[in-house]
Amino acid sequence: MKISNITKSVLGCTLFLFLTMQGIHGSDALAYPPIGPLPPLTIPADNPQTAAKIELGKKLYFDPRLSGNNLFSCATCHNPTLGFADGLPRFLGGPTAKEGGRHSPTIINCAYNEFQFWDGRAATLEEQALGPIQNPNEMFETLDNVVRKLSGIPEYVNAFKEVFGTGITTNGIAKAIAAFERTIVFSNSPFDKYMQGDEHAMSELAKRGMFLFMGKAECIKCHNGPNFTDNKFHNIGVPTEVPFKEDLGRYNVTKKDSDKGAFKTPTLRNITDTAPYMHNGFFPTLFEVVQFYNGGGGRSENKSPDIHGLNLTGEEVNDLIEFMKALTGELVQIKYDAIPLVYPNLPKGF
């Protein structure tokens, strides 16, 4: 059954009145970009999408030869069978597969991000693609050596010639991987269907949770817009996981005191697929995340003024989680078979 225009108007008025009653008044509500279905993706003019480029990027994404020991690929930490993350609190990398200090963020809808990485140190997917390869604590390889390896593989030589008209270059590697990552777009969730007119797409609990999300729970302050992120950085007082030292987050990039302990707001789309949560994977479940916010976040000298106690009841916590479950969509730009990764036999000498 489709929602009529009259029903949509009533829904809009009801939403406005509800937000007003919850303390998010007129101009305040309008200050936040509205949640809703994702808009068409913007593709960089200097890296247009082509089928051949996407296919090349997909091969590179799953190829462990981009790492120093030929065992780690992009998909090791961003596995499609694990919500394009890795299911671990913190990534494993470096020559000894040592645990790092941060959680592997999903690449789902990363094409909509204004910044990449938890601290936003990369502005584009192209820039991000090369970062882990040369990070000694992740894939611990050099870009020159990656080019040397791939240049010894005829299939790659031919593919780069076809896509870029050149030999194998780091610029081409970055552009191809970024092109593939731009196809990892998940939408068509129960929430999207509801917003597009299917009034039965979300449960009554999820609908109540949506009003809480935009009202009493104040999630909309940071998780706004079609991708449910403001693309900004906030300190919410997430506890530091022993034995790791305090992570200063965005401050490491900007050197601004106001950015100490601040991390990027992650998308909430497909949030049920990407546990554990927070920049250091501190919380295993969404229930624990909501209760953390409900209690006013953690202790930090630089904590955001938007983080305070919410006084949500047990039922409201449950409704809010049901709404977040309704944000789980499907891969809409490409179809990918979620099968276990099988790495190719490496050529002699690699």
C-alpha positions as CSV (number, residue, x, y, z in Angstrom):
1,M,0.0,0.0,0.0
2,K,1.3,3.5,-0.9
3,I,1.1,6.5,1.3
4,S,-1.2,9.2,-0.2
5,N,-0.1,12.8,-0.5
6,I,-2.5,13.6,2.3
7,T,-1.0,11.0,4.5
8,K,2.5,12.3,3.7
9,S,1.4,15.8,4.7
10,V,0.0,14.5,8.0
11,L,3.2,12.6,8.6
12,G,5.2,15.7,8.0
13,C,3.1,17.8,10.3
14,T,3.2,15.1,13.0
15,L,6.9,14.9,12.7
16,F,7.3,18.7,13.1
17,L,5.0,18.8,16.1
18,F,6.8,15.9,17.7
19,L,10.2,17.5,17.3
20,T,8.8,20.7,18.7
21,M,7.5,18.9,21.8
22,Q,10.9,17.2,22.2
23,G,12.8,20.5,22.3
24,I,14.1,20.6,18.7
25,H,12.2,23.7,17.6
26,G,11.5,25.0,14.1
27,S,14.7,26.7,13.0
28,D,16.8,24.1,15.1
29,A,15.2,21.2,13.2
30,L,15.9,22.9,9.9
31,A,19.5,23.3,10.9
32,Y,20.1,19.6,10.3
33,P,20.2,18.1,6.8
34,P,17.1,15.8,6.6
35,I,17.5,12.1,6.6
36,G,16.1,10.3,3.6
37,P,17.1,8.1,0.6
38,L,20.5,8.6,-0.8
39,P,21.0,11.0,-3.7
40,P,22.8,10.1,-7.0
41,L,26.5,9.7,-6.4
42,T,28.9,12.5,-7.5
43,I,31.9,11.1,-9.5
44,P,35.1,13.1,-9.7
45,A,35.7,14.6,-13.1
46,D,39.3,13.3,-13.1
47,N,38.3,9.7,-12.4
48,P,35.2,8.7,-14.3
49,Q,33.7,5.3,-13.7
50,T,34.1,2.7,-16.4
51,A,33.4,-1.0,-16.3
52,A,37.0,-1.9,-17.0
53,K,38.3,0.4,-14.3
54,I,35.9,-0.9,-11.7
55,E,36.9,-4.5,-12.6
56,L,40.6,-3.6,-12.3
57,G,39.9,-1.9,-9.0
58,K,38.1,-5.0,-7.7
59,K,41.0,-7.2,-8.6
60,L,43.4,-4.9,-6.8
61,Y,41.1,-4.7,-3.8
62,F,41.3,-8.4,-3.3
63,D,44.9,-8.9,-4.2
64,P,47.2,-9.6,-1.2
65,R,50.3,-8.8,-3.3
66,L,49.7,-5.2,-2.4
67,S,51.1,-6.0,1.0
68,G,54.6,-6.5,2.2
69,N,54.2,-10.2,3.0
70,N,51.7,-10.9,0.2
71,L,49.0,-11.9,2.7
72,F,47.0,-8.8,3.4
73,S,44.6,-7.2,0.9
74,C,42.2,-4.3,1.2
75,A,39.6,-7.0,1.8
76,T,41.4,-8.4,4.8
77,C,40.1,-5.4,6.9
78,H,37.2,-4.5,4.7
79,N,35.6,-7.9,4.0
80,P,32.3,-8.0,2.1
81,T,31.2,-11.0,4.2
82,L,31.6,-8.8,7.4
83,G,29.9,-5.7,6.3
84,F,33.0,-4.5,4.5
85,A,34.7,-4.3,7.8
86,D,36.5,-7.1,9.7
87,G,34.4,-7.9,12.7
88,L,37.3,-7.2,15.1
89,P,37.5,-4.4,17.7
90,R,40.8,-3.3,16.1
91,F,42.6,-4.1,12.9
92,L,45.4,-6.6,12.7
93,G,48.4,-5.5,10.5
94,G,52.1,-5.1,10.1
95,P,54.7,-7.9,9.6
96,T,53.5,-9.7,12.8
97,A,49.7,-9.1,12.4
98,K,49.8,-6.9,15.5
99,E,46.6,-5.4,16.8
100,G,46.3,-1.7,16.0
101,G,44.6,1.0,18.0
102,R,41.6,1.6,15.8
103,H,38.6,-0.3,14.5
104,S,38.5,-1.0,10.7
105,P,35.7,1.3,9.4
106,T,33.3,-0.1,6.9
107,I,33.6,1.2,3.3
108,I,29.9,1.0,2.8
109,N,28.8,4.3,1.2
110,C,32.3,5.7,1.7
111,A,31.9,7.4,-1.6
112,Y,29.5,9.9,0.2
113,N,32.1,10.7,2.8
114,E,33.7,14.2,2.8
115,F,36.7,12.8,4.7
116,Q,38.3,9.3,4.9
117,F,39.7,7.5,7.9
118,W,38.5,8.0,11.5
119,D,40.6,11.2,11.8
120,G,39.8,12.5,8.3
121,R,43.4,12.6,7.2
122,A,42.5,11.8,3.6
123,A,40.1,14.0,1.6
124,T,39.4,11.5,-1.3
125,L,39.0,7.8,-1.9
126,E,42.0,8.0,-4.2
127,E,44.2,9.3,-1.4
128,Q,42.8,6.9,1.1
129,A,43.5,3.9,-1.2
130,L,47.3,4.3,-1.0
131,G,47.4,5.0,2.7
132,P,47.1,1.5,4.2
133,I,49.5,0.0,1.5
134,Q,52.4,2.1,2.7
135,N,51.5,2.2,6.4
136,P,54.1,0.0,8.3
137,N,51.4,-1.0,10.8
138,E,48.9,-2.1,8.1
139,M,50.1,-3.5,4.7
140,F,53.7,-2.4,5.3
141,E,54.7,-2.2,1.6
142,T,56.2,0.6,-0.5
143,L,54.4,2.0,-3.5
144,D,57.5,1.5,-5.6
145,N,57.6,-2.2,-4.8
146,V,53.9,-2.6,-5.4
147,V,54.4,-1.2,-8.9
148,R,57.3,-3.5,-9.4
149,K,55.3,-6.6,-8.4
150,L,52.3,-5.8,-10.5
151,S,54.5,-4.9,-13.5
152,G,55.6,-8.5,-13.5
153,I,52.0,-9.8,-14.0
154,P,50.9,-9.6,-17.7
155,E,47.2,-9.5,-16.8
156,Y,47.8,-6.3,-14.8
157,V,50.0,-4.8,-17.4
158,N,47.3,-5.3,-20.0
159,A,44.5,-4.0,-17.8
160,F,46.3,-0.8,-16.9
161,K,47.1,-0.3,-20.6
162,E,43.4,-0.7,-21.4
163,V,42.1,1.5,-18.6
164,F,44.6,4.2,-18.4
165,G,46.7,3.9,-21.6
166,T,49.8,3.7,-19.4
167,G,52.0,1.3,-17.6
168,I,51.3,0.5,-14.0
169,T,51.4,3.6,-11.7
170,T,50.5,4.4,-8.2
171,N,48.1,7.0,-9.5
172,G,46.4,4.3,-11.6
173,I,46.2,1.9,-8.6
174,A,44.6,4.6,-6.5
175,K,42.1,5.5,-9.1
176,A,41.1,1.9,-9.9
177,I,40.6,1.0,-6.2
178,A,38.6,4.2,-5.6
179,A,36.4,3.4,-8.6
180,F,35.6,0.0,-7.2
181,E,34.9,1.4,-3.7
182,R,32.4,3.9,-5.2
183,T,30.3,0.9,-6.3
184,I,29.9,-0.2,-2.6
185,V,26.6,1.7,-2.1
186,F,23.9,0.2,0.1
187,S,20.4,1.5,0.1
188,N,16.8,0.3,-0.4
189,S,16.5,-0.4,3.3
190,P,13.1,-0.6,5.1
191,F,13.7,3.1,6.0
192,D,14.2,4.0,2.4
193,K,11.1,2.1,1.3
194,Y,9.1,3.8,4.0
195,M,10.3,7.3,3.0
196,Q,9.4,6.5,-0.6
197,G,5.8,5.6,0.3
198,D,5.6,2.1,1.7
199,E,4.0,2.7,5.1
200,H,4.4,-1.0,6.0
201,A,8.1,-1.2,5.3
202,M,9.1,-0.3,8.9
203,S,7.6,-1.8,12.0
204,E,5.7,0.3,14.5
205,L,8.7,0.0,16.9
206,A,11.1,1.3,14.2
207,K,8.7,4.2,13.4
208,R,8.7,5.2,17.1
209,G,12.4,4.9,17.1
210,M,12.7,7.3,14.1
211,F,10.8,10.0,16.0
212,L,13.1,9.4,19.0
213,F,16.1,9.6,16.7
214,M,15.1,13.0,15.5
215,G,13.7,14.1,18.9
216,K,14.4,13.0,22.4
217,A,17.5,10.9,21.6
218,E,19.0,13.8,19.6
219,C,20.9,11.4,17.2
220,I,20.0,13.7,14.3
221,K,22.4,16.3,15.6
222,C,25.4,14.3,14.3
223,H,23.8,11.4,12.3
224,N,21.9,13.5,9.7
225,G,21.6,13.7,6.0
226,P,20.9,10.8,3.6
227,N,24.0,8.9,4.7
228,F,23.3,9.5,8.4
229,T,26.5,11.4,9.1
230,D,27.3,15.0,9.4
231,N,30.9,14.3,8.1
232,K,32.2,16.1,11.1
233,F,34.4,15.2,14.1
234,H,33.3,14.9,17.7
235,N,34.7,13.9,21.1
236,I,32.1,11.9,22.9
237,G,34.4,10.5,25.6
238,V,34.8,6.9,24.3
239,P,36.9,5.0,26.9
240,T,40.5,4.2,25.9
241,E,41.0,0.4,25.5
242,V,43.9,-0.9,27.6
243,P,46.8,-1.3,26.8
244,F,46.5,1.5,24.1
245,K,47.4,5.0,24.9
246,E,45.0,7.9,24.5
247,D,44.2,8.5,20.8
248,L,44.0,12.2,20.0
249,G,42.1,11.6,16.7
250,R,41.4,14.6,14.5
251,Y,44.0,16.6,16.5
252,N,46.8,14.6,14.9
253,V,45.7,16.1,11.6
254,T,44.7,19.6,12.5
255,K,46.8,20.3,15.6
256,K,43.8,22.2,17.0
257,D,43.2,21.8,20.7
258,S,39.4,21.7,20.0
259,D,39.9,18.5,17.9
260,K,41.6,16.5,20.7
261,G,39.9,13.1,21.0
262,A,37.5,13.9,18.2
263,F,36.6,11.3,15.6
264,K,34.5,11.2,12.4
265,T,30.8,10.5,12.7
266,P,30.3,7.1,11.0
267,T,27.4,6.3,8.8
268,L,24.5,4.4,10.4
269,R,23.5,2.7,7.2
270,N,23.9,-1.1,7.6
271,I,25.1,-0.4,11.2
272,T,23.9,-3.9,12.2
273,D,26.5,-5.5,9.9
274,T,29.5,-3.6,11.2
275,A,29.9,-4.4,14.9
276,P,31.8,-3.7,17.1
277,Y,31.4,0.1,17.4
278,M,33.3,3.3,17.9
279,H,36.8,4.2,16.6
280,N,38.4,1.7,18.8
281,G,35.7,-1.0,18.7
282,F,35.0,-0.5,22.4
283,F,31.3,-1.5,22.4
284,P,30.3,-4.9,21.0
285,T,26.6,-4.2,20.6
286,L,24.2,-1.4,19.6
287,F,22.5,-1.7,23.0
288,E,25.8,-0.8,24.7
289,V,26.3,2.2,22.3
290,V,22.8,3.5,23.0
291,Q,23.2,3.1,26.7
292,F,26.5,5.0,26.5
293,Y,24.8,7.9,24.9
294,N,21.9,7.6,27.2
295,G,24.2,8.0,30.2
296,G,25.8,11.1,28.7
297,G,28.8,9.6,27.1
298,G,32.2,9.2,28.7
299,R,34.6,11.4,30.6
300,S,36.7,13.8,28.6
301,E,37.9,17.4,29.1
302,N,37.1,18.1,25.5
303,K,33.8,16.4,25.2
304,S,31.2,17.8,22.8
305,P,28.6,20.0,24.5
306,D,25.9,18.0,22.6
307,I,26.7,14.9,24.6
308,H,24.6,14.7,27.8
309,G,22.2,12.3,29.6
310,L,19.1,11.5,27.5
311,N,16.8,9.8,30.1
312,L,15.6,7.2,27.6
313,T,13.4,4.4,29.0
314,G,14.1,0.8,28.3
315,E,11.3,0.7,25.8
316,E,12.7,3.8,24.0
317,V,16.2,2.3,23.9
318,N,14.7,-0.8,22.2
319,D,12.7,1.4,19.7
320,L,15.8,3.4,18.8
321,I,17.7,0.2,18.0
322,E,14.8,-1.1,15.9
323,F,15.0,2.0,13.8
324,M,18.7,1.6,13.3
325,K,18.0,-2.0,12.2
326,A,15.7,-0.6,9.6
327,L,18.7,1.2,8.0
328,T,20.1,-2.1,6.8
329,G,19.9,-2.1,3.0
330,E,21.3,-3.9,0.1
331,L,24.1,-3.4,-2.4
332,V,22.3,-1.4,-5.2
333,Q,25.0,-0.4,-7.7
334,I,26.7,-3.8,-8.2
335,K,25.8,-7.3,-7.3
336,Y,28.6,-9.1,-5.4
337,D,28.5,-12.7,-4.3
338,A,29.3,-12.8,-0.6
339,I,31.6,-15.8,-0.6
340,P,34.7,-16.5,1.4
341,L,37.8,-14.9,0.0
342,V,40.1,-17.2,-2.0
343,Y,43.5,-15.8,-2.7
344,P,45.3,-16.7,-5.9
345,N,48.6,-18.6,-5.8
346,L,51.4,-16.1,-5.8
347,P,53.9,-16.2,-8.7
348,K,57.4,-17.4,-7.9
349,G,59.6,-14.9,-6.2
350,F,56.8,-12.8,-4.8
